[in-house]
Amino acid sequence: MPVAVEGLLRELAPQVLGTLVRRYEQFDTCEDAVQEALLDASVQWPRDGVPDNPRGWLVTVAARRVIDQVRSEHARRRREESVAVSVAADELTAPAPGDERAGDRDDTLTLLFLCCHPSLSEASQLALTLRAVGGLTTAQIASAFLVPEATMGQRISRAKQRIKATGAEFRMPPEAERGDRLRVVLHVLYLIFNEGYTATSGPELHRAELTGEAVRLTRAVLRLLPDDGEIMGLLALMLLTEARRPARTDGDGRLIPLAEQDRSLWDRRLIDEGVELVTKALSSTALGPYQLQAAIAAVHDEAATAGETDWPQILALYGVLSGIEDNPVVRLNQAVAVAMVQGPRAGLGLLDELAADDRMAGHHRLAAVRAHLLEMDGDAEEAVAAYREAARLTTSLPERRYLEDRATRLS
């Protein structure tokens, strides 16, 4: 299938699914119908050409599948009410391809809110978002999170059943709930990106399908809410981080830390877009944590060399961030900034405080940062022990190899 057609189908899939779920409400049936329509399009469009109204074409074909399924259920059960949602009589004739009613409204954001329903666990929100909105197959999602396809299929199925059981309607949350629900949506996209940028387990450091989907979906949300500063901030953070990816590993796939990367390999186009976005957000909207994280990333990316990094500015930004969103990960990164400005012993003092936080207990990043600061302080023996402890705790093979190499080099 041509790349252009594949990209168009992936872009349209959540819009078409949103239209059908809004119209018929039955998530499972609608998703199956959309998948069949996408399959038909992947065969017909390369052969016959992309229709003038591709979204309308997909809605038409998928709607007919839903209607066929509803009629089949009616006939099989021999009763009038056979499905969770009633289908209005005027909808039993699907619109013709090109009909203005077919796909004339983008329900992607509503679909995202539904997939991030508060009744679902974080893992289920991630999986359902990637399946229904990201357009990834169950096999692709299972591969990304290193679980069997059957396990992931069950997780997605349970998530759909849970949404149905709660009686959730396909509509935007009430105004009073919208801010909190949007934060959940952005958090899910943030987690998807992070898992793609540094996989928590497995042989690969980076999973391009996840970072790519996170960026694409965040762009879609920003198109729908173009004045939201936190959406701008999140997209900027993703772009400024993704820009460094070409320099993160060597030819053998070994991890290269930020300070040692060849910055000529960084993607300047992504950096410029990210800087523009975060500048606009900071100057025109209320301050938020994603904007601040993006501002920190921008300071790193705008430094020509590691030695030119404006660490005092980064430390100041972390001070503001910790006042808005105080969590152990923020304080861990803040400890590094403190060490770069005030010296490694000052940073190590903050790590001692963090070690008492149950949320960081047994986390490899705490041991890895401690090792780095001990190495900066000239305590090679303690640094080696901390690097080895971090290597033991991580489930990422590239990170483990990097940490073991650092320990070996200092031994």
N, C-alpha and C positions, 0 to 999 in steps of 0.2 A: 504494500500500500504506500503511495507517495507520502513523503513527510508532511507536505502541506495539508493533505486530507486528514492524516492522523492527528495533526495539531488542531485542525478545525473541529474534528469530532470530540477531542478531549475538552476543548473550550465550550462546546455546545452541550455536552452531556449533562452537567449539573443544571443548566438552564432548562433543558427539556424535562429532566426529572422533577425539577421544581414545579413546572407548569402542570405536569400530570398529578403530582401529589396534591397540589392545590385544588385540582379539579375533582379527583377521585378519592384522595385521602389514604388509599391503601398502599403503604410504603412498599411492601414486598412485591406485590403485583405490578406496581408502577416501575420499580427498578428492573424487574425481569423484562418488562415490555421495552424499556429504554435500551437494555443490553441487546435485545433482538433487533431493534431498529438500527442501532449502531452497527451491528453485524451486517445487516442488509446494506447499509450505506457504504461500509468498507468494501463491499463487493461491487455495488452498482456505480458509485460515484467515480471511481477511477476509470470505469469502462464507458459510462454514459455522460460524464461530466457532473460537476457540482450544480445542483438546482439553484434557481434564482433566489429562493428563500430556503436555505438549508435548514434553519431551525424549524420553520413551519413544516418542512418535509418530514423531519424527524418526529415532531409532535404528532403529525397525522398518522404516521406508521405506528408509532408507539401507542397512540390512543386506540387505534383499531385493535391492537393486541390486547389492551386492557378490556375493551368492550367484548372481544371474543372470549376472554377468560371469564368475565362476569356472566355472559350468556351461557357459557359452558357450566358454570357453577349453578346457575338457575335450573338448567335442564337436568343436571345430575342430582341435585337435591330435591327437585320437584316442589319447590316452594318459592314464594315471591321474595322473601327476605333471606338472602343466602350469603351476603357478604357484610363486612363490618361497616361499609359505607354504601348508601343508596346512590344510584346513578340516575340523574334527572333524565327525563324522556328526550329532551331536546339535545342531550349530549350523546345519545346513542347513535347519532350519525356524526362520524368524525369529520372535521373540516377538510376541505380539499386542499391539496398542496398549494401553497401560495396564499391561502386564505389569511386575511389580516388577523383573524382570531388565533391562528396557530402560532403560538410562541411569541406573542407580541409583548410579553411582560417578562422581565428578568427576575426570577425568584431565587437566585443564587444565595443572597444573604439570608433569606428566610430559611432556605434549606440548611445553610450553615448553622443557624440558630437551633434548628431541629436536631441536627447531628450532635450538637454540643449541649443537649438537654441536661439540666442539672441532676436528673434521676440516673444518669449513666456514670459509670466509673471513668476515670481519666483514660484508661486503656481502651475502653469501648468508644469514647468520644474520638480518640485518635483514629481507631480502625474505621469507624463509620464515616468520619469525615473524608478519609483517604478513598474509601470505596465509593461513596455516593457523590461527593463533591470533587474529589481529586481525579476520579475516573480510573484509579488503579484497580487491577484485578485482585481477587482474593489471594492468588498465588504470589503476586508481586508484594502485597502487604505482608504476607507471611514470611517471605524471604527477607524483607527489610527488617523485620523484628525477630528473625531467627526462631520462628515457631513453625510446626507443621501446618500445611495448608488446611487440613481438617480442623485443627484447633482454631485457626483464625476464622474459618468459615462459621464455626459454632459461636465464636465471640461476636461476630457481626450479626448473626441471626438472633442471638439473645438480645443484642442492643436494639434491633428493630422490634422484637417482641416487647421489650421493656417500654419503648416509646408508645407502642400501641396500648399496653396495659395502663399507662398513666393517663390515657385519653388526651394526649397532647394534640392540639390543633395546628394545622399548617398555616400559621400566621405569625407576624412579627409579635414579639412579646409586648405587653402593655408598656407605655412610656415609663412608668415607675420602675419597671424591671429591666428596661433595655440596656442601661449602662452596665449593670452587673453581668448581664448575659453577654454583652459585647466583650467584656473583659475575659469571659470564659472562651469565647471564640478566638480572640487574639492569643490567649495563653496556649490553646491547642495548636494554633499555627506556629507559635514560638517553639513549642515542644517538637513538632514535626521537623522544623528547620534544624534544631539542635541535634536531634537524633541523626539527621542526614549529614550534618557537618562533622560531628564526632560521634560515630556509632558507639553505643554503650557496650557492645559486645561483638565478637566475630573478627574475621581476618581483615576486613576493610576499614580504613579510617573514615572514608567519606562515602555517602550513598547519594549519588547525584539525583536519583529519581525523587528522593524526599526533599532535598533542598530546592530542587526545581519546582516541585508541587507547592511547597510552602510559599515560595516567592510568587508563583502564578496566582495562588488563591488570595494572598494578601493584596496583590495588585487588583484582583477582582473586587475585594471588599473596599479598597480605596476608591475605585471607580464609582461604587454605589454610595459611599460616604466620603466625598472628596475633601471635606473641611475638617475631618477628625484628626487632631494632632497626634494621637497615640497610634492610629493606623499608619500615618506618615512616618512616625518614629520607628515602628516595628519594621516597616518595609525598608527604611534607611538602614536600620541595624542589620537586617539580612543582607542587603546589597554590600555594605561596607565590610561585612564579615566574609561573604562569599568571594569578594574581590581578591582575597589573599589565598584562596584555595590552590591556584597553580604553583605556589611556592611552599606549600605545607609539607610536601613529601619529596624525597629524591627519586632517582630512577629506580631504586629498589623498593620503593614504597615506604621508606623509613620516615618517621615524623621529624620535621624540622621546626623547632620552636620559633616564635615570632621574632625574637631578637636576632636570630641567625638567618632569617629568610632573605632571599634575593628579591628585593622590592621592585626591581625592574620587571619581574614577572607578574606583579599585581595588575589586576584589570582596572585601568584608569577610568574607563567608561562607567563601570559600576561605582567607583569611588566618587566620581563627579556627580552622578545621579543621587547617590546616598547623601553627600554633603549638601546638595541643593535641597533635598527633601527635609533633612533635619534642621537646616537653617530656616526654612519656611515654617516648620512646625514650632520651633522655639520662639520665633518672632511673632507668631500670629495666634497661638492657642495656649490653653492652660498647660502648665508643666506636668509631665507624666514620666513614669519609669522607663518606658521604651525610648522616649526622646532622649533621656539622659544617658541610657546605655548606647544609643546611636551617637550621641555627642562624644562619648569616650572613645568609641570605635573610630570616629572621624579624626580625633587627635592622633591616634596611632597611625591611621592611614595617610595623614598629611605630612608625617615626619619623613624626610628623605632618607634618614638612617635611624637605626635604633637609638644611637647616641643623641640624636636631636629630638627625641620624644619629650614633649612638654609634661613631665610627670607632676609638677606642682598643679597644673591645670587639671590633670586626670584625678589627682587626689582631692581637689576641691569639688569636682563633679561627683566623685564617690561620696563625699560628705553630704551633698544635697540629696543624692539618691538614697543613702541610708536613712535619711530623715523622712523620705516618702515611702520607701519599701525596705524595711529593715529585715533582712533574712540572712542566713548563714553564708549563702553563696556570694551575696553582695559584700559581706564583711570579709570573706576570704580574699576576694579580689582587691578589696580596700587595703588589706594587710600587705599585699604586694606593692601597691602604690605607696604606702607608708614606708616600706623598706627602701624603695627607690628614691624617696625624698629625704627620709630621716635616718636611713641606715638599716641593715638587716636585723639588728637586735630589737629595734622598735617594732618591726613587722612580726618577729617571732613572739614578742610579748602578746600581740593581738591573737596569734594562733593559739597560744596557751588558753586564752579565754574561750576561743571557739571550740577547743577540744572538749569542753564541759557541756557543749550543746549536743543533746541526743541526736539531733537531725544530722550532725556531721560525724557521729561515731562510726568508725569503720569505713569512712569514705576515702577512696584513694586520692582524691584531689587534695585533701587536707595534708596527707603524708607527702604528696608530691611537692606542694608549695613549701612545706617545712624543709624538705630536702634541698630545694632550690635556694632558700634563704640561708640555710646552714652552709651550703657551698659558697654563697656570696660572702659569708662571715668567716670563711677559711677553716671551718670545722669539717674536714674531709671525712673523718671516721663516722661522725654522727650523720653526715649527709648520706654516706653510703648506706647506712642502716635504714634511713628514711626512704631512700630511693627503692631499696629492696622491699620495704614494707608496702610502698605504693604499688610496686609491680605485682606483689602478691594479691593485692586487693582488687586491682582493675580486671575487668572481663574483656577489655579491648586488646586484641593481640598487638596492633601497632603501638599503642601506648605502653603495653608491657615491654615490648622490645626496646622502645626508647628509654624507659626507666631503667631497665637492666643494663643497657649500654652506658648510661650515665654512671651507674654504680660501678661498673667495670672500669670505666675510664678513671674514676677517682681512687680506686683501690690500689 
